[in-house]
Every structure is written in structure tokens, then in C-alpha cells.
Amino acid sequence: MSLPKKYIPSEHEKRIRKKWAESRVFHADPSRVDRDAEPNHEPGAKRPPYTVLIPPPNVTARLHLGHALNNTLQDILVRAHRMKGYETLWMPGTDHAGIATQTVVDKRLKEAGEPALADYKKQELQDATGRDAFIAKVQAWKDEYEQAITDQLVEMGCSCDWERQRFTMDEICARAVREAFFRLFKTGLIYRGKRLVNWDPISQTALADDEVDMIEVDGIFAYMRYPLCDADGNAVTTPSSTDHITVATTRPETYMGDTGVAVNPDDPRAAELKDLFVKLPLVGRVIPIVQDDYVVLPNPESSDSKAKMATGFLKVTPAHDPNDEQIGLRHDLPAINIMAPDASISDQHGWEDVGEASMFV
């Protein structure tokens, strides 16, 4: 029998892959693992483990050339250790890629003239139908592209343990995550508490810091008067005849969530304002004046625009600004959320002392 002059991979790969699958040569057996054993190929012998968890590709699209290079390098390491006599596991899987997946699914729905996922989420706030429809749309996308990704890896000949393939949101992974968080919580390494998040009112979900692009935009600079008072809300006047303070802010619309006003302890006015309060206009909330080094000292002659335009008083809104959140934590100020998930002003999500500010709700 003469050998053909050319080697044409497509004429052999399918047959070889079928033989690999039938013989389960890529399947790892934990019963054969012994960390202290020497690498060997004896049947039934104990072997040291060698494991690679495939960096799970996002189910947002098919794999590209970068994935091909990445997985080829992993396959070389895995096959080399398998040949050396290690009990070798190359664990395959795909990742849900939360926001990225939602974005690409939304794009497809928009092109098809169908409702966006945010519309299903809005309905989710009212009943379970929205959630079920939302999950079904994302699941359909996930199934399509997970299968495409798997087929690509198989076509490449990746020697993964396909019997162990996982998806980061399947029941096994979800149970593992719940168990991990339970143990961390039980041992006190993590704890529950209110935290400020990057909320996206369009996709109706929280974003990680690396998913947010900070940009500067031209806005307004407002000066707002807060009348001075005591802890009971009674109007007071300082020895220097001051009956109010003026805060400078680029976000006057959040003043209804203020729970404090901060002044730099080096400000000459700080001493006579110690232990005093202010009353929020319209809302009527009595909030303390606290001293904090974060506040910029006013200086009309400064080249620093903040110092040049500052009044020396900073409104503190812990639920709507990360810097304010930190000031609030330092001075034990409450965080009051005055916004709904769509970023509109609302008294339905933690804001109770609305007062005359109801005109904005």
C-alpha cells in the first residue's frame, strides 16, 4: 500500500476524533490521583495531578484566531503532561459574560425589531413573566454560541475532558458559587452591607468598575443655601451672625439624598460650626455638619478650578457618589437612595422623608 503524496487533514481528523472520544483518552479519573506519586503509565497506578482550567470563552460570539493560539498552547502543555504520566485534566467551559452578552443580544433583538432585554427587566419588576422571558432570550443565545464554541474546540482537536464541560451559570457552578460565598460569610471573610455600585439605568443592572468609561461633560455649577439649625431643627445663628451655609455642587438634583455637609477642619469657619446642623430645603431633613480633610479649601486666587469655585462646604450624598460614600462611612452618615432603577427621582426605593420635595417625585 503506497502512501498518498499529500496529507489532507480533513480526510483523517474526523476519524481520529471519533477514536479519541470512544476510548475516553482525555477523561481524568480522580481515583487515580496521588500528589506524592511519581508520574507513570502503569494501568490503575496512582499518578500526580496536572490540571488546566480553560479560561472560559464568553458566549458573545464565535472563537477567533487569538483563541486558537491560546488553546493550542494549553493543548501542548496538557498533552505533554499526559504523555509524561500525569493524571491530566483539561477542564472545558464557557462563560456567561453577563453585560457583554446582554449587549450583543440586545443588538440582535433591535435588528429583529423585538423588545430589548431592558423591557423584559422592567416587566420583571411587576411579575415573573418578564424574568422568564428575559432568561429564555439569553439562554437561546447562550445555547447557540456555546455549541458553536464547543464545535470549534473539537474541530481543533483540543484534548479537553468533554464529559466535564461546564457553563458558568449552570446548576453545578451556581451551587459551587453559593457554597463558596456561604463559607466565606460563615468565617467572617465577607459580610453583607450596603455598597455603592455602578448602576446602568439602560440595561438595569450593576456594572463592574472595568466595564465603566468615565468621561467629563460640561454641566452646571450650582450654589445652594442650607439654613443652620440645632439637632431639633430650630434655627440658629453663629457668633459671627451666620444663619446659613452655601454649598457648591455640580449635582444639585441629588441634594434630596444629602445626609450631611462636610467642611475642612482647617477652615476658619469650622470651629463655630462644630456640633451644628443644617435643614435641607423642601425636604426638611436635619443633617449634621462634619469635619473632613477631603473638602477643598476655597481660594479665589487658586489655579485649581475646584478651590477657585468652592465655598468650603460639601454636600454629602452617600448613596449617589463614591467619594461621598467614603465620607459617609467615616462619619457614620446614612445612605438614602432617592432614585428608581431607571434613574428617575423616586420615593419608592428607600427615601421616606420626602416632605415638600414630593413635587420632584
N, C-alpha and C positions, 0 to 999 in steps of 0.2 A: 504494500500500500504506500503510495507516494504522498508526501506532504504537499498541501497546496502552496503555491508560491507566495500568497498573501495571507496574513492573519486578519480576518474580519471579525472584530469583537462581537458585533450584533448576532453573528451566527453561532456563538458559543455562550454568551453571557446568561441568557435565559435558562439554558440547561444547567449551567453551573450554579446559578442562584437557587434553582429548584432543588438541586442536590444538597446545597448548604442547609436549606430550610428543613428538608426531610431528615437530615442527620442531626439537626439541632447543635451544630458545632459552635454556635455563638451563644448558647444558653449557659449562664453561670449557675452553679449549684452551691448555695451557702453551706451545705452539709460537708463539703469538701474543704472548707476554709480553715486554715490554722495559721495565725500570724507568725508563729515561731517556726513553721515548717520551711524546708528548703524547696525551691522550685523543682518540680519533677513531672514526668508524664506517665507514671505508673497508674494503671486503672484503679480507681477507688482510693487512691492515696490522698493525703492531706496536702494542701498547697497554700502558699501565701496569697493574699488577695491583691488584685490590681483593678481599680475601679475608675472609670471616667464617666462623669455625668455630662451628657451632651448639653452645651449651652442651648437651651430650648429656643428654636427659632420662633419668631412671632407669627401668629396665624393672620397676618395682614396681607400677605402676598406669597408668591412662589419664591423658591430659593434662587439666589443669583451666584455669580462667579466667586464672590467672597466666601459664601457658604461652602462652595465646592472645595476651595483651598483649605478652609478651616477644618472641614470634616475629613479631608484627605490626610491632613497632619494627625488628627486624632486617630484615624483608622490605622495609620502606620504604627503609632505607639501601642495601640490595642493589640494589633496582630503580632507585633514583635514580642510583647509580654506573654501572649497566649502561646507562642512558639517556644518561649523560654521555660514554660511550665508553671505559670501563674494561673490561679483561678480568676479569670478575667471577665469583667462586666463592663460593657459599654452601654450605658442606660440611655435609651432614646426618649424624646418627648417634644412637645410643642408648648408654647406659652400663649396665654390669652391676650397679653399686651393691652390691657384694659382700654385706655383712652385712645391709643393708636388704632385699635380695632374698631372702636366706636366711630372714629373719624372716617375711616375708609368705608365702613358700612353705611354711614350717613351719606357719603358721596354717591354710593351706588343707588341708595334709595331716592336721592334727589334726582339723579339722572333718569330713574324709572318713574318719577312723578309720584312716589309714595311718601307717606308721612315720615319725618325724621325720627330718630330714636328719642330725641328730647320730647317729642309729642307723646310717645308712649310713657315716658317717665312722668310727664305732667299728669297723665291719667292714672299712673301708679299711685300718686298721692291720694287718689279718691277711691280706687278699688284695685283688686288683684288682677283684673283683666290687662291693665297696662303693663304690669310686670311680666305676666306670662307672654304677652305679645312681644315685649322687648327681648326677653330671653330667647324666644323662638327665632327672632330675626338674627340675633348674634350667633346662636347655635348653628343655624343654617350656614352662615358664613364660615364659622369655625370648622364645621364638618367638611365643607368643600375644600378649604385650603389646607387643613390638616392632612387630608387624604392626598392632596397634590404634593405636599412637602414630603410625606412618607414615601410616596411613589418615586420621587426624585432621589431620596436617600437610598432606596432599594436599588434603583437603576444604577446608581454609582457603585453599588457593591459594598456599601457600608456594613461592617460586621457587627451591627448592634444586636442586642438581645431583644428581638422584636416581641417576644412574649411578655416583656415587662414595659412596653410602651405606655407612657403616661401623658396626660394633659394637665396643665397646672390648676385647672378648676374642676377636674373630675373628683369623684367622691373620695377616692383614696388620698389624693393630695389635699383635698379640703379637710379631711379628718386629721391628717398629719399636721396641718397648719393649726387647727383648733387645739390639738393636743400640745403642740409646742407653745402656743400662747398661754394655755392653761398652766403648764408647768412654770413658765416664766412669771406669770402672775402669782402663782402659789408661792414661789420662792422670793417674791418681792422685787424681782429684777425689772418688772414693768408694772405700771399701775394706771388706772383709769383716771381721766380728768379732762376738763375742757381745754381744747387747744385750738389756736387759730390755724386755719387751713387755706390753701389757695382754691377758692371755690369758683367754678366756671358756671355762670348762670345759663349758658347756652346748652352745654352737654349735661348740666345738672349733676355735677359730681366734683369731688375734690381732686386736685392735680398735685403731683409731686413737684418739688422745687425745680428739678431739672426739666420739667415739662412747661415751665413758665418763662416767657421772654419779657423782661422788664423794659419798658420804653418810657421816655419822658414826653409829656404832651403839654401844650400850653393850656393853662387853666386860669382860675381867678384867685386872687389873694384877698380874703375877707377879714375884717376886723369886727369882733363881736364883744359886746359888753355883758359881763356877768355880775349881777349885784352881790355885794358881800352880805353875809348873814352869820348867825351863830348856828350851833348844832340843831336848834329847834326851828330854824328858818326865819328868825327875827332879824330884820335889817340892822346892820351895824356900820359904824364909821370909824376908821382908824384915827390915831392921834394926828396924822398928817392930813386929815379931812378927806380921806379916800373912802368912797362908798361903793366902788365897783372896781373890777379889773378888766382889762381888754386883752383878749387872746387874738392871735393872728393865725389863720389857717387857710389851707388850700382846699379843705374838705368841710365846708360849713354844714353840708347836709347831714353829716354824721353826729352833729352836736347833741342830738337827742339820745345818743348812746353814751354820752360822757358820764364817767363815774368819778372823775377827779380833775383838778387843774394843778399842773406842776410848775414850780418856779425854781431856778437855780439857787442853791443855798448861799452862793457868793453874791447874789443880787442884793443891793442895799435895802430893797423893799421886803425881803424875805422875813426879816425879824419881826416886823409889826404885823405880818400876815400869819404868823405861826399860830396854829390851832384854830384858824378861822375857816369858814366855808363860803361857798357861793351857791346861789339858787339859779338853776337853769331856767331861762325864759320859756314861757309857754308850758314846758313840762312840769316845772315846779320842783324838780328833784334837788335835794340838798346834798352837795358833794364836797369833799374836803379839799383844801389846798395842801399839797405835799411838796416837799423839797427834794429835788433830784438833779444830779450832775448832768443828765442828758440834755437838759434845757439849754438852749443857746442864749447867751447874754446879749441883750440888744446893744448895737453900736452903729449909729447912723453914718459914721465915718469909715466903717469897715469895708474892705474889698469883698468880704464874704456876703453874698446876697442874703443868706439866712439871717446873719447878725444885723445886716443893714435894715431889713424889713421886719425883724422880730420885735415883739413887745415885751419879751421876757416871760410870758405866760403861755403855757402849752396845754391845750385841751387834751385830756387823756380818754381815749375811746378803746378800751382793751379788746373789744370784740371785732374791731374793724381795721386794725393796723398792727403789724408785728412789733414795731417799736413801742407803741402804746401798751401792747400786751405785756412786754417785759417790765415797763414801769408799773403796770397794774400788779404784776406778780411781786415786785419789790415792795409795794406799799399795801398789799392785800386789798386791792380795789376789785369790786365785782365786774364781770363782763356781761354786758346787756346787748343782746342781738336785736337790732331794730329792722332787719331785712328779711325778706322772704327768699326762697331759693332762686327766684328769677331776678333778684337784686332790687326789687321794689321795696319801698318803706312799708313795713307791716307790723301790727301789734299781735300777731298770731304765733310768734316764734321766740318768746322769751321776754318780750317787752310788755310790762304791765302798767307802770305809772305814766300813762300817756298824757293825761291832763288835757290842756287846751291844744296840744300838738296833734290832736285827732284830725285836724284839717289836712295833715300831710299823709295820713294813712289811707 
